[in-house]
Amino acid sequence: MMKKSSHSNGFVLIIAGIVVAYFATRLINLTSFPIFTDEAIYIRWSQIGSRDAAWRFISLVDGKQPMYTWIAMGFMRFINDPILAGRLVSVFSGLGSLIAMFFLGRLLFKSVRVGVIASIFYVLSPFALVYDRMALYDSLVTMFSLWNLYLSVLLVTHLRLDIAMIFGITLGLGMLNKTSGFLSLYMVPITLFLFDWNKDGLRRRLGLWFLYIFIAALISQAMYSVLRLSPFFGVIDQKNAIFVYPFTEWLKHPTNFFLGNVRGLLDWLINYLTWPVWIIVLGAVFTVNKYGREKALLTAWWLAPFVALALFARVLYPRFIFFMTMPLLILAAAVTDGIIKKCGKTFFGILLIVCIIFPSIWTEYLLITKPIYAPIAQADRGQYMNDWPSGWGVREVKDFILQESTKGNVIVYTDGTFGLLPYGLEMYLVDLPNIEIHGIWPIPDKAPLEVIESVKKFPTYLVLNELEVAPKNWNLTLVARYNKGLRKDRSLRLYTVALPRPIP
């Protein structure tokens, strides 16, 4: 009895340690990372929707499902800092993913230790760390994908109506968050790897499984149909066509981009998994022994959407493969559990485990403390740190404008009407009556009449981000320049605007 109690206490301490480590890695310096263009958009949408019920479906204007913004609207009721509120949605979504990783590892490999190791791998994953700390849809996408996998495995092994109904709800929530949520329904047949084909009553049980999947699909579609209440529902398909080739168009070049896409996706995958983890994943995939069906399921749950993305994608970013990568960490956890069983506490075993996790720990340390030096995928380093979508300087410009507004009215113009500017400033300043923010795009060579009129009345500023060279025919004086990460040829600039110089 004492031994069992001691074992339970040890398990509780381990779980508590994992949760503490998770929140430490996700919350430290959470708002110090520069805001990204898409974050500014989603946060601003959430802010608008939280204040006006008529705009609860605002994301559909741009063809984005609203689940993330709905949750962020709730956080904004209690948290004043909009960036913090938006990013906390992802932090808690990541916690949901962490829990799902534990349950999946335990369920598939009949081992609490595999579940614990899978959770640790999630905490240490640079991929998870990046997106659990950003106000983007992708952490929530991953959470729903993992829980959908867990419930679909439970359903195929237990054939219960209550599981089917809960599965339908999580499917619906995932679909309300992003179109990729439909993949969890499309991939359900893969779970038949775990179906007991030898047990008596095969036809009845298989029929029951089909019935329960139909019920789950029906529930999910009923939930998704709420989006039809918005007149902008049709914009979703238009937006999807920007990122994915419609089938009729894909038929004209079915494999033209496939190999190039696969190379790019694999590069991002290995970079974020790290080479040691990728190697043990390959070890799990190509080693057929115990739990072969479970390994095949996890491999297929990654491979099917990965290949589909490589075939049909028109536009690719690393975040698109985040949710499909997590089953590979469960495979890695199963291999690591085998290493621990065989090598135990020997020097070789400890050294091997350190070699597996050290690259992830080092990358996470840099992401939290010195993100511009973190060795993440180059595409993400560009977007989030070193190129125009990165919001270095937005916070400083906001603070400057806020300080100037204490002296009187201030008018701000930005080079953009949608995205990082003006949303990155509006989310903090739009409610202040003595600050006006106006987006302009494209920036004309000569100052528009409205800008000239503003200069005559109040201190007027221009913020440039996408435009690399300031317009020559505006009478501008540089106030501050903020480089984009490590680059000196990309920056956000703040100028004062004066009346145009008289023509000689």
Phi and psi in degrees as a GROMACS rama.xvg file:
@    title "Ramachandran Plot"
@    xaxis  label "Phi"
@    yaxis  label "Psi"
@TYPE xy
-64.3924  -39.7075  MET-2
-64.7323  -42.1576  LYS-3
-64.0992  -42.1916  LYS-4
-63.6203  -41.1901  SER-5
-64.5722  -39.2524  SER-6
-63.8527  -42.399  HIS-7
-64.5133  -40.8273  SER-8
-64.1365  -39.9376  ASN-9
-63.3827  -40.4149  GLY-10
-63.4909  -43.8375  PHE-11
-61.2309  -41.492  VAL-12
-64.8963  -39.3634  LEU-13
-64.2786  -46.7302  ILE-14
-61.7438  -42.761  ILE-15
-62.3314  -40.5304  ALA-16
-63.5789  -39.9151  GLY-17
-64.2334  -43.2735  ILE-18
-65.2264  -42.8085  VAL-19
-62.0635  -44.4215  VAL-20
-62.1138  -38.8287  ALA-21
-60.9194  -52.5011  TYR-22
-66.3194  -32.7122  PHE-23
-64.2406  -46.839  ALA-24
-69.6231  -29.0867  THR-25
-88.5337  -28.8016  ARG-26
-98.1143  -26.5602  LEU-27
-64.6976  127.086  ILE-28
57.201  32.4306  ASN-29
-59.9034  -41.1987  LEU-30
-96.2335  1.16341  THR-31
-78.3422  -23.984  SER-32
-67.9138  134.359  PHE-33
-62.7563  144.111  PRO-34
-66.9192  141.493  ILE-35
-99.1293  153.001  PHE-36
-49.9934  -50.8327  THR-37
-65.4651  -34.0419  ASP-38
-59.8429  -45.053  GLU-39
-58.9051  -40.625  ALA-40
-64.3477  -50.9996  ILE-41
-66.6475  -37.9985  TYR-42
-66.4851  -42.7558  ILE-43
-65.3392  -40.9175  ARG-44
-58.3894  -46.4079  TRP-45
-62.4534  -39.501  SER-46
-63.1965  -45.2636  GLN-47
-64.7497  -46.3035  ILE-48
-65.3984  -30.4782  GLY-49
-70.9898  -18.7455  SER-50
-104.362  -17.5654  ARG-51
-139.713  110.965  ASP-52
-60.9299  -24.5364  ALA-53
-66.986  -16.2116  ALA-54
-111.785  26.0802  TRP-55
-66.918  -22.2281  ARG-56
-103.123  25.7273  PHE-57
-58.0857  -31.9288  ILE-58
-64.3702  -24.8847  SER-59
-66.7709  -18.7146  LEU-60
-58.9357  -31.9473  VAL-61
-107.235  15.0615  ASP-62
76.888  20.5983  GLY-63
-106.746  134.302  LYS-64
-65.2015  155.535  GLN-65
-97.7469  1.2326  PRO-66
-57.4684  -47.1986  MET-67
-57.5165  -46.8158  TYR-68
-66.5521  -33.724  THR-69
-62.1479  -45.0622  TRP-70
-65.717  -42.1953  ILE-71
-62.2294  -34.9022  ALA-72
-58.5931  -39.8119  MET-73
-66.1638  -42.4103  GLY-74
-62.3213  -35.5387  PHE-75
-71.028  -14.1031  MET-76
-68.9071  -23.2969  ARG-77
-119.02  -14.1849  PHE-78
-121.454  124.587  ILE-79
-75.3926  -37.3452  ASN-80
-75.6988  112.204  ASP-81
-63.9892  -35.4183  PRO-82
-66.6079  -43.1719  ILE-83
-61.051  -44.9015  LEU-84
-60.6721  -45.3921  ALA-85
-65.2719  -39.6442  GLY-86
-75.9724  -27.8158  ARG-87
-66.4773  -26.7386  LEU-88
-58.162  -44.2026  VAL-89
-71.0727  -36.246  SER-90
-59.141  -46.6181  VAL-91
-76.2011  -27.3057  PHE-92
-64.1939  -42.4356  SER-93
-61.0859  -36.742  GLY-94
-61.9077  -40.5351  LEU-95
-61.3319  -38.7927  GLY-96
-66.4614  -40.6471  SER-97
-57.9579  -45.9821  LEU-98
-64.7592  -42.2873  ILE-99
-62.5832  -37.943  ALA-100
-60.8745  -41.5019  MET-101
-61.9106  -49.8675  PHE-102
-65.8406  -36.433  PHE-103
-66.7033  -45.9406  LEU-104
-59.9128  -42.6009  GLY-105
-67.8293  -41.5142  ARG-106
-68.8313  -47.2964  LEU-107
-73.4983  -37.0754  LEU-108
-110.164  11.0858  PHE-109
50.637  40.5842  LYS-110
-147.067  121.579  SER-111
-63.4719  -35.8675  VAL-112
-65.4356  -38.7767  ARG-113
-62.4093  -39.8551  VAL-114
-61.5476  -42.806  GLY-115
-64.1727  -44.8874  VAL-116
-64.7093  -39.289  ILE-117
-60.8099  -39.8113  ALA-118
-65.0557  -41.2393  SER-119
-63.3854  -42.7125  ILE-120
-60.2355  -36.9902  PHE-121
-65.0407  -44.9593  TYR-122
-58.7168  -39.2397  VAL-123
-87.961  -3.70267  LEU-124
-72.702  119.444  SER-125
-59.7658  -34.5816  PRO-126
-59.4527  -50.1349  PHE-127
-65.0446  -40.117  ALA-128
-60.5249  -45.5692  LEU-129
-58.3092  -48.4274  VAL-130
-87.4614  -17.7252  TYR-131
-75.9363  -9.59639  ASP-132
-112.122  11.4055  ARG-133
-125.011  147.487  MET-134
-83.4106  64.3914  ALA-135
-123.91  167.957  LEU-136
-71.2493  -21.2758  TYR-137
-70.6267  -31.9597  ASP-138
-66.314  -38.5672  SER-139
-68.2898  -38.3586  LEU-140
-57.0715  -45.4918  VAL-141
-65.6371  -41.1443  THR-142
-60.087  -48.6974  MET-143
-64.6158  -38.2707  PHE-144
-62.2811  -43.0131  SER-145
-68.1163  -42.3506  LEU-146
-69.2416  -32.9202  TRP-147
-64.4396  -39.4249  ASN-148
-63.9248  -44.7452  LEU-149
-60.6936  -47.1812  TYR-150
-69.8135  -34.5363  LEU-151
-68.6529  -33.1399  SER-152
-69.284  -43.4446  VAL-153
-58.503  -41.5764  LEU-154
-66.3492  -42.9922  LEU-155
-71.5804  -22.0156  VAL-156
-97.9521  -19.3853  THR-157
-119.985  -21.9437  HIS-158
49.3014  65.0184  LEU-159
-124.325  140.581  ARG-160
-64.6993  -39.3233  LEU-161
-63.5964  -37.0845  ASP-162
-65.4164  -41.1586  ILE-163
-60.5698  -40.0066  ALA-164
-69.2181  -42.9239  MET-165
-64.7582  -40.0697  ILE-166
-59.941  -41.6056  PHE-167
-61.1631  -37.7686  GLY-168
-67.7075  -46.1699  ILE-169
-67.7069  -33.4332  THR-170
-60.7077  -47.6808  LEU-171
-61.5699  -41.8154  GLY-172
-63.6087  -40.7888  LEU-173
-64.1649  -39.1534  GLY-174
-68.1642  -34.0693  MET-175
-71.3622  -11.8184  LEU-176
-94.8638  -43.7775  ASN-177
-161.7  151.453  LYS-178
-57.9759  -32.106  THR-179
-61.0455  -14.8457  SER-180
-62.1701  -24.1425  GLY-181
-66.9389  -23.8144  PHE-182
-60.6548  -32.5688  LEU-183
-62.6669  -31.253  SER-184
-78.2997  -42.7619  LEU-185
-63.0448  -30.7134  TYR-186
-91.7815  1.82167  MET-187
-54.5469  -38.8606  VAL-188
-55.8981  -23.3191  PRO-189
-61.6389  -29.9028  ILE-190
-67.6347  -11.9179  THR-191
-65.6892  -10.1946  LEU-192
-54.7113  -32.7317  PHE-193
-97.2657  2.40886  LEU-194
-70.045  140.213  PHE-195
-82.5497  97.0914  ASP-196
-81.4639  -8.10168  TRP-197
-101.897  -13.3888  ASN-198
-72.1597  151.559  LYS-199
-61.2154  154.577  ASP-200
74.0572  40.787  GLY-201
-58.9735  -49.2414  LEU-202
-61.976  -43.7738  ARG-203
-64.0525  -43.7737  ARG-204
-68.4979  -39.6883  ARG-205
-66.7142  -39.8088  LEU-206
-63.4299  -38.9994  GLY-207
-64.844  -39.4955  LEU-208
-61.8266  -45.9496  TRP-209
-60.4835  -39.7149  PHE-210
-63.7209  -45.2344  LEU-211
-66.7136  -37.3204  TYR-212
-64.7885  -38.9571  ILE-213
-62.6839  -41.4681  PHE-214
-63.8757  -44.6274  ILE-215
-61.1293  -43.6224  ALA-216
-63.9434  -38.9325  ALA-217
-63.8969  -43.9323  LEU-218
-61.8933  -44.8377  ILE-219
-63.4636  -40.2064  SER-220
-71.6185  -33.1489  GLN-221
-63.6366  -40.2473  ALA-222
-66.8765  -43.1064  MET-223
-65.527  -27.7227  TYR-224
-65.0743  -14.5265  SER-225
-60.5448  -25.8441  VAL-226
-67.7646  -20.6151  LEU-227
-68.9264  -10.9659  ARG-228
-67.9385  -20.3444  LEU-229
-92.8721  138.191  SER-230
-67.3298  -10.9549  PRO-231
-96.173  11.1043  PHE-232
-56.2357  -39.7979  PHE-233
-65.7766  -16.8955  GLY-234
-68.6155  -22.4865  VAL-235
-58.2306  -47.2775  ILE-236
-64.6865  -37.1198  ASP-237
-63.9503  -40.5893  GLN-238
-68.5674  -41.0891  LYS-239
-59.845  -35.7331  ASN-240
-66.1763  -19.0761  ALA-241
-72.6922  -34.0025  ILE-242
-99.2728  -25.9417  PHE-243
-129.835  135.589  VAL-244
-66.8703  127.793  TYR-245
-58.1708  150.334  PRO-246
-57.2098  -41.4989  PHE-247
-63.7072  -36.3633  THR-248
-75.0533  -36.2313  GLU-249
-62.5372  -34.5407  TRP-250
-60.7713  -22.4414  LEU-251
-75.0219  -22.4875  LYS-252
-149.067  63.3063  HIS-253
-59.8071  -32.6693  PRO-254
-124.952  10.7567  THR-255
-58.7697  -38.2295  ASN-256
-107.403  0.737412  PHE-257
-62.0014  -53.5907  PHE-258
-64.6677  -39.1424  LEU-259
-63.902  -41.0885  GLY-260
-65.2632  -41.505  ASN-261
-61.717  -43.8086  VAL-262
-61.0738  -45.1825  ARG-263
-64.9794  -43.9052  GLY-264
-65.4742  -41.1213  LEU-265
-64.7973  -38.0399  LEU-266
-60.5505  -45.8677  ASP-267
-65.1287  -41.769  TRP-268
-60.9188  -50.2567  LEU-269
-67.3885  -38.2325  ILE-270
-59.5497  -44.1847  ASN-271
-79.771  -34.3287  TYR-272
-71.0814  -31.3091  LEU-273
81.0993  149.853  THR-274
-60.3654  -43.931  TRP-275
-59.1489  -42.3159  PRO-276
-68.029  -39.7242  VAL-277
-61.4058  -39.1803  TRP-278
-64.4879  -43.6713  ILE-279
-73.0824  -25.9726  ILE-280
-64.0392  -45.439  VAL-281
-61.3153  -36.5093  LEU-282
-60.6196  -39.2126  GLY-283
-69.6103  -41.5322  ALA-284
-65.6754  -40.979  VAL-285
-98.0681  5.42286  PHE-286
-107.248  108.528  THR-287
-98.7085  104.446  VAL-288
-143.509  -130.862  ASN-289
-64.325  144.55  LYS-290
63.0041  36.6845  TYR-291
-62.332  -40.4919  GLY-292
-67.4416  -39.2423  ARG-293
-64.8647  -40.8097  GLU-294
-65.7386  -38.6655  LYS-295
-63.9994  -38.9722  ALA-296
-61.8846  -49.7597  LEU-297
-64.2999  -39.4911  LEU-298
-63.6709  -45.03  THR-299
-67.1271  -34.2665  ALA-300
-67.2654  -25.1119  TRP-301
-85.4808  -47.2193  TRP-302
-69.2007  -39.0578  LEU-303
-60.324  -53.698  ALA-304
-69.134  -28.5266  PRO-305
-63.5847  -47.7455  PHE-306
-67.4698  -40.9292  VAL-307
-60.7485  -41.0234  ALA-308
-64.1553  -43.0276  LEU-309
-63.9555  -32.6762  ALA-310
-76.9306  -43.8815  LEU-311
-105.876  -11.5319  PHE-312
-69.1831  133.344  ALA-313
-94.9095  -35.4946  ARG-314
-128.745  136.213  VAL-315
-127.317  138.526  LEU-316
-137.196  152.248  TYR-317
-56.0347  -33.1651  PRO-318
-64.1514  -19.214  ARG-319
-66.8459  -23.7596  PHE-320
-102.187  4.46961  ILE-321
-59.1785  -51.8512  PHE-322
-66.0009  -33.0812  PHE-323
-80.8112  -11.7868  MET-324
-82.0882  -26.8176  THR-325
-61.6123  -35.2906  MET-326
-58.7343  -27.1394  PRO-327
-66.6543  -31.1262  LEU-328
-67.6223  -29.7052  LEU-329
-70.2974  -38.9095  ILE-330
-60.1668  -44.3124  LEU-331
-61.0634  -36.762  ALA-332
-65.0786  -38.4566  ALA-333
-65.5753  -40.9316  ALA-334
-66.1764  -42.8549  VAL-335
-62.6002  -37.375  THR-336
-61.7937  -39.4932  ASP-337
-64.2734  -39.0999  GLY-338
-62.8135  -42.2073  ILE-339
-63.9969  -40.442  ILE-340
-64.84  -40.4742  LYS-341
-80.198  -40.8324  LYS-342
-97.5429  -20.8648  CYS-343
56.8171  -133.412  GLY-344
-100.176  23.9066  LYS-345
-70.3934  160.523  THR-346
-58.7944  -41.9372  PHE-347
-63.0645  -41.9162  PHE-348
-63.7036  -46.004  GLY-349
-63.2267  -41.9485  ILE-350
-62.4239  -40.07  LEU-351
-64.8876  -43.6802  LEU-352
-64.0922  -41.8103  ILE-353
-61.2054  -42.6867  VAL-354
-63.2636  -32.7437  CYS-355
-70.6234  -42.994  ILE-356
-97.4768  -17.639  ILE-357
-60.5042  -45.7803  PHE-358
-57.1026  -37.0861  PRO-359
-67.4594  -42.9366  SER-360
-62.8926  -42.8519  ILE-361
-65.1058  -42.9811  TRP-362
-63.9355  -41.1694  THR-363
-64.8577  -40.4316  GLU-364
-58.3116  -45.0714  TYR-365
-68.0899  -39.0153  LEU-366
-61.5094  -34.6815  LEU-367
-81.9832  -36.4836  ILE-368
-104.088  -39.9819  THR-369
-138.945  70.221  LYS-370
-59.6944  -28.8294  PRO-371
-67.856  -15.9183  ILE-372
-102.652  -0.545919  TYR-373
-69.7611  133.799  ALA-374
-82.6747  59.6822  PRO-375
-91.4545  177.804  ILE-376
-54.1527  136.742  ALA-377
-58.7695  -36.5559  GLN-378
-61.4465  -38.6755  ALA-379
-76.0705  -35.3492  ASP-380
-60.8631  -38.0525  ARG-381
-66.3212  -50.9734  GLY-382
-65.387  -45.2039  GLN-383
-92.361  -17.0283  TYR-384
-134.55  -36.3246  MET-385
-116.995  4.20618  ASN-386
-133.187  -178.973  ASP-387
-59.3408  -28.7822  TRP-388
-67.1158  -17.3896  PRO-389
-77.9033  139.539  SER-390
-95.9938  32.0388  GLY-391
-57.2794  131.102  TRP-392
96.8225  -18.2506  GLY-393
-62.499  -44.6455  VAL-394
-63.9103  -40.9704  ARG-395
-67.0231  -40.5536  GLU-396
-64.2565  -40.9208  VAL-397
-59.0855  -45.1109  LYS-398
-64.1821  -39.3017  ASP-399
-64.0799  -47.8601  PHE-400
-63.2145  -39.8656  ILE-401
-62.0035  -41.7694  LEU-402
-65.8219  -42.6017  GLN-403
-65.071  -30.961  GLU-404
-69.2006  -17.4218  SER-405
-69.8291  -16.7113  THR-406
-92.9904  -14.6086  LYS-407
153.533  -167.993  GLY-408
-67.3089  145.016  ASN-409
-136.346  140.256  VAL-410
-121.999  133.028  ILE-411
-124.207  131.542  VAL-412
-113.757  144.236  TYR-413
-128.232  153.05  THR-414
-86.2075  77.2717  ASP-415
154.921  145.267  GLY-416
-113.578  -1.93857  THR-417
-154.845  125.162  PHE-418
119.28  -147.646  GLY-419
-52.0445  -45.0404  LEU-420
-118.023  128.437  LEU-421
-94.9786  -1.89004  PRO-422
-60.1777  -35.9513  TYR-423
-61.1474  -27.9838  GLY-424
-91.2091  -39.3058  LEU-425
-60.1564  -37.801  GLU-426
-60.6742  -23.4552  MET-427
-103.701  -30.4942  TYR-428
-113.304  -13.0591  LEU-429
-64.4814  -24.6  VAL-430
-85.4119  -7.01911  ASP-431
-83.878  120.982  LEU-432
-65.1898  -22.271  PRO-433
-97.7086  14.0578  ASN-434
-124.768  126.607  ILE-435
-113.818  134.839  GLU-436
-123.754  127.013  ILE-437
-130.648  129.97  HIS-438
-91.5725  142.693  GLY-439
-131.7  131.614  ILE-440
-158.65  129.631  TRP-441
-76.6885  163.618  PRO-442
-77.9942  119.327  ILE-443
-75.5371  162.261  PRO-444
-65.2378  -35.0111  ASP-445
-108.077  146.049  LYS-446
-61.7592  128.064  ALA-447
-61.9305  159.33  PRO-448
-58.0591  -38.8823  LEU-449
-63.5808  -35.1321  GLU-450
-68.3785  -43.0474  VAL-451
-60.9932  -42.1118  ILE-452
-64.4248  -36.3887  GLU-453
-64.7445  -42.6043  SER-454
-60.5913  -35.5036  VAL-455
-66.9727  -25.72  LYS-456
-99.6063  -47.0603  LYS-457
-140.549  163.024  PHE-458
-56.6642  130.24  PRO-459
-125.973  138.726  THR-460
-129.548  152.084  TYR-461
-123.728  130.619  LEU-462
-113.24  122.588  VAL-463
-112.523  135.092  LEU-464
-130.613  -56.4361  ASN-465
-77.6134  -37.4578  GLU-466
-73.7275  118.017  LEU-467
-77.6042  -31.0842  GLU-468
-117.527  126.783  VAL-469
-65.2609  143.106  ALA-470
-61.816  131.982  PRO-471
-71.9171  -29.0341  LYS-472
-91.447  10.1713  ASN-473
-96.3452  146.718  TRP-474
-90.3936  87.1102  ASN-475
-110.725  145.397  LEU-476
-126.411  123.72  THR-477
-68.4216  127.491  LEU-478
-98.0561  -46.0322  VAL-479
-156.391  152.827  ALA-480
-133.956  132.938  ARG-481
-126.208  111.722  TYR-482
-68.169  152.286  ASN-483
-87.0712  97.9977  LYS-484
59.2822  -121.794  GLY-485
-89.9069  -2.60727  LEU-486
-91.8532  141.553  ARG-487
-104.985  -8.40454  LYS-488
-95.8841  -0.886081  ASP-489
-126.244  131.913  ARG-490
-159.835  160.609  SER-491
-102.044  130.944  LEU-492
-125.028  141.771  ARG-493
-113.596  127.889  LEU-494
-124.857  149.375  TYR-495
-88.3357  147.053  THR-496
-112.144  128.889  VAL-497
-115.303  171.742  ALA-498
-62.4988  144.434  LEU-499
-55.5689  143.067  PRO-500
-68.1462  142.973  ARG-501
-65.9636  141.184  PRO-502
-72.8991  125.023  ILE-503
